[in-house]
Amino acid sequence: MTRLTLIYTSLALALVACNDHAPVAENALKPAAVTDPVEHDTDDPAIWINRKDTLQSLIIGTDKDSQGALYAFDLNGRIVRKSEGLKRPNNVDIAYDVPVNGRLVDVAVLTERETRKIRIFSLPDLNPLDNGGIPVFAGEQQADPMGLAMYTRPSDSAVFVIVGRKEGPAEGYLWQYRLLNDGRGNLKAEVVRKFGRYSGKKEVEAIAVDNQLGFVYYSDETAGVRKYFADPDKKDDRELDFFAQQGFASDHEGISVYPVTDSTGYLLVSNQQANTFMIFKREGANAFVAEVPVSTIESDGSDITPVTFGGKYPGGLFVAMSNGRVFHYYSWKDIEGRMK
């Protein structure tokens, strides 16, 4: 079976499996690649850029199940590595050059819902660096973690993890942790901030950070997208904006930040039950730009990079979770062509 045949076979199987959901639009973008299926249920991807050789970069994705795993896929969508035995891993994100015992390590960080921990793995080998996991929301009754995003502060390269949960209070719904070296070859985390409003309508899962501009965005599902400063040292926890409140079929899901310049670009937000992505300006008041139909079904999570991987993905690579236990890869140029 050729890779192209596999892509369309996977799409067909996903459509059959998801016939109770909104159909994929006839004019929906087709993915350039579809990953090998995971064992249970894909949830969230993150793109790791191999800075020595971008063609050896990986897509890191979670398999959300009580017997779940963290997977690494190559740029063609093939599974190349996995770490098993995770208890319902949810969202994953990546940070570069994190200090661990005198060396700088790239890491994948994810939430493990059933153990109420975050887990940290080195890249590209997926070796654990967390001594079995780091508890989050300590002392809270509502403590099942879901969403997660990494923030590296440009001024001093301090690395933070911003974590959301299945349920929580109307204020202080997100907790922000700073990653620190524990002196024994692992990482630890300490709480530095509790912030963020919550509508109480559903949950907060999708979180994204714009490192360059210093903002954190998160999807308050069925309500809208909220915007805050990412740096805890600003001591400014006011909500900067609450947008994307109209035009969504139901859930607001995965958020991705696509930079065009240091200060301009786009935010892509999954309109989950419509099988589309809503695109907003990165700069200013995050004005709405376009709605783009895609072949992903009920997409929970996504990630994007302007890196083209030797021209393999013109304009950059966009990765989105799809029902059917897979992730879809798109070229940014194809998405951009639908925005005009």
NUFIRO-259118 format. One record per residue: residue in one letter; x, y, z of N, C-alpha, C in turn. Coordinates in steps of 0.05 Angstrom, whole numbers. Example, Ala and Ser with C-alpha at 12.3 -4.5 7.8 and 13.67 -1.06 7.14 Angstrom:
% residues 2
> res;n_X;n_Y;n_Z;ca_X;ca_Y;ca_Z;c_X;c_Y;c_Z
> A;264;-114;156;246;-90;156;264;-66;156 $
> S;257;-45;142;273;-21;143;258;1;157 $
This chain:
% residues 340
> res;n_X;n_Y;n_Z;ca_X;ca_Y;ca_Z;c_X;c_Y;c_Z
> M;17;-24;0;0;0;0;18;25;0 $
> T;13;44;-18;28;68;-19;20;86;4 $
> R;38;106;10;31;125;31;6;141;25 $
> L;3;149;-1;-21;164;-9;-46;148;-5 $
> T;-45;122;-12;-68;105;-8;-75;102;21 $
> L;-54;100;38;-58;98;67;-72;123;78 $
> I;-64;147;68;-77;171;77;-107;170;72 $
> Y;-115;164;47;-143;165;41;-158;141;53 $
> T;-145;119;58;-158;97;72;-163;106;101 $
> S;-144;119;114;-148;129;141;-170;149;143 $
> L;-172;167;122;-194;187;122;-221;173;120 $
> A;-223;153;102;-248;138;99;-256;124;124 $
> L;-237;111;137;-243;97;162;-252;116;184 $
> A;-240;140;185;-247;160;205;-276;169;200 $
> L;-283;173;175;-310;182;168;-331;161;176 $
> V;-325;136;171;-343;115;179;-346;114;209 $
> A;-324;116;224;-324;114;253;-338;138;266 $
> C;-339;160;251;-350;185;264;-375;195;250 $
> N;-392;176;240;-415;184;225;-436;198;241 $
> D;-434;198;268;-452;212;285;-444;242;288 $
> H;-421;249;278;-411;276;281;-416;292;256 $
> A;-410;318;257;-413;335;234;-396;324;211 $
> P;-407;324;186;-391;314;164;-369;333;156 $
> V;-348;322;144;-327;338;133;-338;352;108 $
> A;-333;378;105;-343;393;83;-331;383;56 $
> E;-347;385;35;-338;376;9;-313;391;0 $
> N;-311;416;8;-287;433;0;-266;433;21 $
> A;-267;414;40;-247;414;62;-219;409;51 $
> L;-199;421;64;-171;416;57;-165;387;63 $
> K;-150;374;45;-140;347;49;-112;349;61 $
> P;-106;331;80;-80;332;93;-58;323;74 $
> A;-34;334;78;-11;324;62;-2;297;72 $
> A;-7;291;97;1;265;109;-18;259;132 $
> V;-22;234;138;-37;224;161;-19;205;176 $
> T;-17;207;203;1;190;218;-10;162;219 $
> D;9;144;226;0;117;234;-19;120;258 $
> P;-38;102;261;-57;105;283;-43;96;310 $
> V;-51;109;331;-43;101;358;-62;79;367 $
> E;-57;68;391;-72;45;400;-100;53;409 $
> H;-104;76;422;-129;82;434;-143;107;423 $
> D;-131;131;429;-146;156;423;-127;179;423 $
> T;-121;190;400;-104;214;399;-117;238;413 $
> D;-100;256;423;-112;279;436;-98;305;428 $
> D;-71;307;431;-58;332;427;-30;328;415 $
> P;-22;344;395;5;343;384;22;367;392 $
> A;49;363;389;68;385;392;90;379;372 $
> I;101;400;360;122;396;340;149;402;352 $
> W;167;383;351;195;386;361;213;391;337 $
> I;227;414;337;245;421;315;273;411;322 $
> N;284;393;307;312;385;310;329;407;297 $
> R;342;423;313;356;446;303;382;439;289 $
> K;392;415;293;416;406;278;409;396;250 $
> D;385;385;247;375;374;222;345;374;222 $
> T;333;394;210;304;397;213;289;373;201 $
> L;301;359;182;288;336;170;286;312;190 $
> Q;300;314;213;298;294;234;279;304;256 $
> S;264;324;251;245;334;271;223;313;276 $
> L;208;317;298;188;298;306;162;312;313 $
> I;140;297;309;114;305;320;109;288;344 $
> I;105;301;367;100;287;392;70;288;398 $
> G;58;265;403;29;265;407;21;246;430 $
> T;-1;252;442;-11;236;464;-33;216;455 $
> D;-33;193;468;-54;173;465;-69;172;491 $
> K;-93;184;491;-108;190;515;-124;166;524 $
> D;-113;151;543;-126;127;553;-114;119;580 $
> S;-128;103;595;-117;94;621;-92;77;617 $
> Q;-89;65;593;-65;52;585;-52;67;562 $
> G;-48;93;566;-40;111;545;-10;112;541 $
> A;-2;130;523;26;132;516;32;159;503 $
> L;58;165;502;68;188;487;82;178;463 $
> Y;74;188;439;85;178;414;102;199;401 $
> A;122;190;385;138;207;368;134;197;339 $
> F;126;215;321;123;209;293;143;225;277 $
> D;151;214;254;169;229;236;152;247;218 $
> L;165;261;200;152;281;183;134;269;162 $
> N;135;242;159;117;228;141;93;216;157 $
> G;94;219;183;72;208;199;77;180;210 $
> R;100;169;207;106;142;216;114;143;246 $
> I;105;124;261;112;121;289;142;113;291 $
> V;158;128;305;186;121;308;194;114;337 $
> R;177;122;356;184;118;384;158;122;401 $
> K;157;109;425;135;115;443;143;108;472 $
> S;130;122;490;134;116;519;107;108;530 $
> E;105;83;539;79;72;547;75;74;577 $
> G;52;64;586;46;62;614;36;88;627 $
> L;27;107;611;17;132;621;-13;130;627 $
> K;-22;143;648;-50;141;657;-66;165;647 $
> R;-77;162;623;-93;182;610;-78;209;605 $
> P;-57;207;589;-43;232;582;-60;249;565 $
> N;-59;275;569;-77;293;555;-62;312;536 $
> N;-56;336;545;-43;355;527;-12;354;531 $
> V;2;361;510;31;360;510;42;386;497 $
> D;65;395;507;78;418;495;108;414;499 $
> I;124;431;486;153;428;484;167;453;493 $
> A;190;449;506;208;471;513;236;463;506 $
> Y;252;483;498;280;478;488;300;488;509 $
> D;323;475;510;345;483;526;338;487;555 $
> V;326;467;567;320;468;595;344;457;611 $
> P;355;472;630;378;462;645;372;438;663 $
> V;388;416;659;385;392;675;413;382;682 $
> N;421;386;707;448;377;716;471;386;698 $
> G;471;412;692;493;423;677;491;420;647 $
> R;470;408;636;467;406;607;440;417;599 $
> L;437;425;574;412;436;564;397;414;549 $
> V;372;410;556;356;388;545;330;399;534 $
> D;322;390;511;295;395;501;276;375;514 $
> V;252;385;521;234;367;536;205;369;525 $
> A;191;347;527;162;346;523;149;343;550 $
> V;130;360;555;116;361;581;86;356;576 $
> L;74;338;592;46;331;587;32;328;614 $
> T;5;330;613;-11;324;636;-19;294;636 $
> E;-19;283;660;-28;255;664;-51;256;684 $
> R;-75;255;672;-99;262;687;-105;244;710 $
> E;-102;218;707;-110;199;728;-92;199;752 $
> T;-67;208;748;-48;210;771;-46;238;782 $
> R;-60;257;768;-59;286;776;-31;297;777 $
> K;-16;290;755;12;299;753;17;310;726 $
> I;40;324;724;52;329;698;76;310;695 $
> R;81;303;670;103;285;664;122;299;645 $
> I;148;294;648;169;307;632;187;286;619 $
> F;191;289;593;208;270;578;228;285;561 $
> S;252;275;560;273;287;543;268;281;514 $
> L;277;298;497;274;295;468;302;294;455 $
> P;304;276;435;283;261;421;278;233;432 $
> D;292;225;454;291;197;462;267;189;480 $
> L;252;209;490;229;204;507;236;189;533 $
> N;259;197;545;266;186;571;255;204;593 $
> P;244;193;614;231;209;635;252;225;651 $
> L;244;250;658;261;268;673;246;280;697 $
> D;227;264;708;209;275;729;207;258;754 $
> N;224;238;756;223;220;780;195;209;785 $
> G;182;201;763;156;189;765;132;208;763 $
> G;137;234;760;116;253;756;115;274;778 $
> I;104;297;771;103;320;790;74;327;795 $
> P;64;324;820;36;330;826;29;360;821 $
> V;5;364;812;-5;391;807;-31;395;821 $
> F;-38;421;826;-62;429;840;-64;416;868 $
> A;-41;416;881;-39;403;908;-59;416;927 $
> G;-74;400;942;-93;409;962;-120;417;950 $
> E;-123;416;924;-148;423;911;-166;399;908 $
> Q;-192;402;912;-210;380;907;-214;376;877 $
> Q;-214;398;862;-216;397;833;-188;398;821 $
> A;-176;374;816;-147;374;811;-139;356;787 $
> D;-159;348;770;-152;331;747;-141;348;725 $
> P;-115;347;719;-103;365;699;-111;356;670 $
> M;-114;376;653;-121;371;625;-103;387;606 $
> G;-109;413;603;-93;430;585;-66;437;597 $
> L;-47;443;579;-20;450;587;-6;466;565 $
> A;10;485;572;27;500;553;52;509;566 $
> M;74;510;550;100;518;560;105;547;553 $
> Y;119;561;572;127;589;567;156;592;575 $
> T;173;600;556;201;606;561;204;637;560 $
> R;211;648;583;213;678;585;238;687;570 $
> P;234;705;550;257;714;534;279;727;550 $
> S;272;741;572;292;758;586;313;741;601 $
> D;305;717;611;324;701;627;322;671;621 $
> S;307;663;601;303;635;593;291;618;614 $
> A;278;630;634;264;614;654;241;599;640 $
> V;236;574;648;216;557;635;193;552;654 $
> F;169;556;644;145;554;660;125;534;646 $
> V;108;522;663;86;505;653;60;517;663 $
> I;42;522;645;15;532;652;-4;510;649 $
> V;-19;503;671;-35;479;671;-64;486;677 $
> G;-82;474;661;-111;476;666;-122;450;676 $
> R;-148;449;682;-159;425;694;-188;420;684 $
> K;-198;396;691;-224;388;682;-246;405;694 $
> E;-243;412;719;-262;430;733;-246;449;751 $
> G;-258;471;759;-244;489;776;-260;514;783 $
> P;-248;532;798;-262;556;808;-266;576;786 $
> A;-282;596;791;-287;617;771;-263;635;768 $
> E;-246;637;788;-221;653;787;-198;635;796 $
> G;-175;639;784;-152;623;791;-153;595;781 $
> Y;-165;592;757;-170;565;746;-143;553;736 $
> L;-125;569;726;-99;560;716;-78;563;738 $
> W;-60;544;740;-37;547;757;-11;546;740 $
> Q;7;564;747;32;566;732;55;557;749 $
> Y;72;539;738;94;528;753;120;535;739 $
> R;141;539;754;168;542;743;183;516;744 $
> L;195;507;722;211;483;722;239;489;733 $
> L;248;472;751;274;476;764;289;449;765 $
> N;315;451;764;332;427;767;331;418;796 $
> D;327;391;799;326;381;827;354;373;837 $
> G;375;375;820;402;368;829;408;339;827 $
> R;389;322;819;393;294;818;387;282;790 $
> G;388;299;770;383;290;743;354;292;734 $
> N;337;303;751;309;306;743;300;335;746 $
> L;276;340;738;264;367;741;242;366;762 $
> K;239;389;775;217;393;794;202;419;786 $
> A;180;424;799;164;448;792;153;461;817 $
> E;153;487;818;141;502;840;121;522;830 $
> V;99;524;845;77;542;837;86;571;840 $
> V;82;587;819;89;615;820;65;633;816 $
> R;42;621;808;19;639;801;-6;622;798 $
> K;-29;634;806;-55;623;802;-72;645;789 $
> F;-83;640;765;-96;662;751;-117;650;732 $
> G;-133;667;720;-150;660;698;-179;654;705 $
> R;-197;667;690;-226;663;695;-236;638;681 $
> Y;-259;629;691;-271;605;680;-301;609;680 $
> S;-314;603;658;-343;608;655;-360;588;671 $
> G;-349;564;675;-364;543;688;-381;527;668 $
> K;-380;534;643;-397;521;623;-388;493;616 $
> K;-362;489;613;-353;462;606;-326;456;618 $
> E;-304;463;605;-277;458;616;-257;475;600 $
> V;-232;475;610;-210;488;596;-189;467;590 $
> E;-185;462;564;-166;442;555;-144;455;538 $
> A;-151;470;518;-131;481;499;-119;507;511 $
> I;-92;506;513;-77;529;522;-53;533;503 $
> A;-47;558;497;-24;564;480;-11;589;490 $
> V;16;590;487;31;614;495;46;625;470 $
> D;44;651;468;60;666;447;85;676;462 $
> N;107;662;460;131;669;474;141;697;467 $
> Q;141;704;441;152;729;432;136;753;443 $
> L;109;751;441;93;773;449;85;772;479 $
> G;89;748;491;85;746;520;56;743;529 $
> F;40;729;512;12;725;519;6;695;522 $
> V;-13;689;539;-24;662;541;-53;663;533 $
> Y;-62;644;516;-90;642;507;-100;615;517 $
> Y;-126;614;524;-138;588;530;-167;588;522 $
> S;-176;564;513;-204;560;505;-221;553;529 $
> D;-239;571;535;-260;566;555;-283;554;539 $
> E;-285;528;538;-302;514;519;-331;523;520 $
> T;-342;528;496;-369;538;490;-372;567;498 $
> A;-351;580;508;-354;608;516;-337;627;499 $
> G;-311;621;496;-293;638;480;-264;633;487 $
> V;-247;650;477;-218;648;482;-209;671;500 $
> R;-195;665;521;-186;685;540;-156;690;537 $
> K;-148;715;543;-121;724;538;-109;738;563 $
> Y;-85;730;571;-71;741;594;-42;745;588 $
> F;-28;760;605;1;761;604;12;734;613 $
> A;34;725;600;46;700;607;67;701;630 $
> D;79;724;633;101;727;653;90;732;681 $
> P;95;714;700;84;718;727;96;742;741 $
> D;121;750;733;134;772;746;122;799;739 $
> K;104;800;720;90;825;713;71;833;735 $
> K;62;813;751;43;818;773;18;831;762 $
> D;10;822;739;-14;834;726;-31;810;716 $
> D;-51;803;731;-67;780;725;-95;787;713 $
> R;-97;812;704;-123;820;692;-127;806;665 $
> E;-152;801;658;-158;790;632;-156;811;611 $
> L;-139;806;591;-133;826;571;-155;826;549 $
> D;-167;803;544;-187;801;523;-203;775;527 $
> F;-227;775;517;-244;751;516;-258;751;489 $
> F;-246;737;470;-256;739;442;-265;712;432 $
> A;-271;711;406;-281;686;393;-306;676;407 $
> Q;-323;694;415;-348;685;429;-371;679;410 $
> Q;-368;685;384;-389;678;365;-377;661;342 $
> G;-395;647;329;-388;632;305;-379;603;309 $
> F;-377;594;334;-369;567;340;-393;549;343 $
> A;-392;525;332;-414;506;334;-419;498;363 $
> S;-397;493;378;-400;486;406;-373;492;420 $
> D;-355;472;420;-330;474;435;-309;489;421 $
> H;-296;507;436;-270;519;428;-248;501;437 $
> E;-231;493;418;-210;473;425;-183;483;418 $
> G;-166;465;406;-138;470;402;-131;498;392 $
> I;-110;510;404;-101;537;395;-72;535;386 $
> S;-66;547;363;-39;547;353;-31;575;345 $
> V;-6;583;349;4;609;343;23;607;319 $
> Y;16;621;297;33;621;273;45;649;269 $
> P;72;652;273;84;678;269;91;683;240 $
> V;85;707;231;94;716;204;118;734;207 $
> T;117;753;226;141;768;234;143;765;265 $
> D;161;780;277;164;779;306;138;788;321 $
> S;122;804;307;98;816;321;72;810;306 $
> T;73;798;283;48;793;269;45;763;263 $
> G;21;756;254;15;728;247;-14;721;253 $
> Y;-18;696;260;-46;686;263;-48;667;287 $
> L;-72;666;298;-80;646;317;-101;627;303 $
> L;-97;601;306;-115;582;295;-129;568;318 $
> V;-156;568;319;-171;556;340;-191;536;328 $
> S;-190;512;339;-208;491;329;-237;496;336 $
> N;-254;497;315;-283;497;318;-291;468;317 $
> Q;-290;455;340;-288;426;341;-312;412;327 $
> Q;-336;419;333;-359;405;323;-366;413;294 $
> A;-352;433;283;-356;441;255;-335;431;237 $
> N;-314;418;248;-291;409;232;-278;431;216 $
> T;-275;454;229;-262;477;216;-242;489;236 $
> F;-224;506;226;-208;523;244;-214;552;239 $
> M;-219;566;261;-224;595;260;-197;609;263 $
> I;-192;628;245;-166;641;244;-169;671;252 $
> F;-152;679;271;-153;706;281;-125;719;278 $
> K;-124;745;278;-98;758;277;-83;754;303 $
> R;-58;751;301;-41;748;325;-37;774;339 $
> E;-36;796;324;-30;822;335;-56;837;343 $
> G;-52;858;359;-74;876;366;-96;862;381 $
> A;-121;867;372;-145;856;385;-153;829;375 $
> N;-135;815;362;-140;787;352;-166;786;336 $
> A;-167;803;316;-191;805;298;-195;779;282 $
> F;-220;772;277;-226;748;262;-218;752;233 $
> V;-206;731;221;-196;732;193;-212;714;175 $
> A;-215;688;182;-228;669;164;-234;643;179 $
> E;-252;627;167;-258;600;176;-250;581;154 $
> V;-233;561;161;-223;543;141;-232;514;147 $
> P;-247;502;129;-255;474;133;-232;455;128 $
> V;-229;435;145;-208;415;143;-219;387;144 $
> S;-202;368;139;-211;340;139;-209;327;167 $
> T;-197;341;186;-196;331;213;-224;330;225 $
> I;-230;310;240;-256;306;252;-255;311;282 $
> E;-271;330;292;-272;336;320;-245;341;332 $
> S;-230;359;321;-202;363;329;-200;375;357 $
> D;-186;361;375;-181;370;402;-157;389;404 $
> G;-135;381;390;-110;396;394;-95;399;368 $
> S;-76;419;368;-61;425;344;-35;440;351 $
> D;-17;441;331;7;457;334;16;465;306 $
> I;32;486;305;41;497;279;69;509;282 $
> T;83;508;260;110;520;258;114;532;231 $
> P;129;554;228;135;565;202;158;550;188 $
> V;171;531;202;192;516;190;181;499;168 $
> T;194;499;145;184;484;121;196;457;117 $
> F;216;449;133;229;423;131;238;417;103 $
> G;256;435;94;267;431;67;247;434;45 $
> G;226;449;50;205;453;29;184;432;28 $
> K;186;412;47;167;390;47;139;400;54 $
> Y;137;421;71;112;433;79;114;463;73 $
> P;107;471;49;110;500;41;96;519;60 $
> G;110;539;69;100;558;88;101;550;117 $
> G;105;524;122;105;514;149;87;490;152 $
> L;87;477;175;72;453;181;51;458;203 $
> F;27;450;197;5;450;216;-3;422;221 $
> V;-5;414;247;-12;387;255;-37;389;272 $
> A;-57;372;266;-82;372;281;-91;344;288 $
> M;-100;340;312;-112;314;320;-138;310;305 $
> S;-143;285;298;-169;277;286;-179;251;298 $
> N;-205;249;300;-217;223;308;-208;202;288 $
> G;-206;177;297;-195;156;281;-167;149;290 $
> R;-158;160;314;-132;153;327;-108;163;311 $
> V;-112;186;297;-90;196;280;-87;226;284 $
> F;-65;236;273;-60;265;270;-57;271;240 $
> H;-67;294;232;-65;303;204;-44;325;201 $
> Y;-28;323;180;-8;344;173;-17;360;149 $
> Y;-16;387;152;-23;405;130;0;424;125 $
> S;2;434;100;21;455;93;7;482;99 $
> W;22;501;111;10;527;116;1;541;91 $
> K;15;537;69;7;551;44;-20;542;35 $
> D;-28;517;40;-55;508;33;-76;522;50 $
> I;-70;525;76;-88;539;94;-90;568;86 $
> E;-67;580;81;-67;609;74;-83;614;48 $
> G;-82;595;30;-97;599;5;-127;600;9 $
> R;-137;588;31;-165;589;37;-174;614;52 $
> M;-154;629;61;-161;653;77;-167;677;60 $
> K;-162;675;34;-165;699;16;-193;700;4 $
